[in-house]
Amino acid sequence: MKHANTKKTSLRTRVLVGGVAAGALAAGTFGAVSATAAPSAPAAVSADAANRNLQESTHLTVAAATKAAQATLDAAKKDGQRVSVAVVDRNGNTVVTLRGDGAGPQSYASAEKKAFTAVSWNAPTSELAKRLEQAPNLKDIPGTLFLAGGAPVKAKGAPIAGIGVAGAPSGDQDEKFAQAGVAALAR
């Protein structure tokens, strides 16, 4: 008797589970049909059709940055100097860094910092070094180096890049080579 009762319970359980499964399947199908029947929204909605919240900026291409860096190294080599050169974009991010043959190990990082400093203040670092007399705390800003050898690259009066050079015996020479890189972009 017990055995027959188990079969009945088992049959009832199967029917009940089957009914629940069929109901769930039907509900899912109905939901899927309802979702596809709804009118579709536009694929992309512009949050600012008039571009009031956007700003355009100018950046050097990698090719232009490389051209400027190579012109800088060529000018230094012509004068018998071994330097490193860095070109950074408007935001101070390094685009190109070249370490010239025989340049000192410190020159690489110094060149990047000079380039960053020049573009940040839109001025040659030789001029910025003079400002330390009135504002000595400027030198405490992370990532900067207030030594001659950095030159900003400008377009329409605004800074778009910085070129930094390090490794020559004087900052004046470093800056002369950086200016050769800036001049190469004008050609």
SULHU-V721501 format. One record per backbone hydrogen bond with DSSP energy under -1.0 kcal/mol. CO is the residue of the C=O (numbers start at 1). NH is the residue of the N-H. If there is no record, write none. Layout:
co nh
CO NH
CO NH
This chain:
co nh
1 5
2 6
3 7
4 8
5 9
6 10
7 11
8 12
9 13
10 14
11 15
12 16
13 17
14 18
15 19
16 20
17 21
18 22
19 23
20 24
21 25
22 26
23 27
24 28
25 29
26 30
27 31
28 32
29 33
30 34
31 35
32 36
33 37
48 51
51 54
61 65
62 66
63 67
64 68
65 69
66 70
67 71
68 72
69 73
70 74
71 75
72 76
73 77
74 78
75 79
76 81
77 80
83 100
84 166
85 98
86 164
87 95
87 96
88 162
89 92
93 89
96 87
98 85
100 103
104 107
106 110
107 111
108 112
109 113
110 114
111 115
112 116
113 117
114 118
115 119
116 120
117 121
118 123
124 128
125 129
130 133
131 135
135 138
137 140
138 141
141 144
145 147
149 165
150 125
151 163
153 160
153 161
155 158
158 155
161 153
162 88
163 151
164 86
166 84
170 174
171 175
172 176
173 177
174 178
175 179
176 180
177 181
178 182
179 183
180 184
183 186
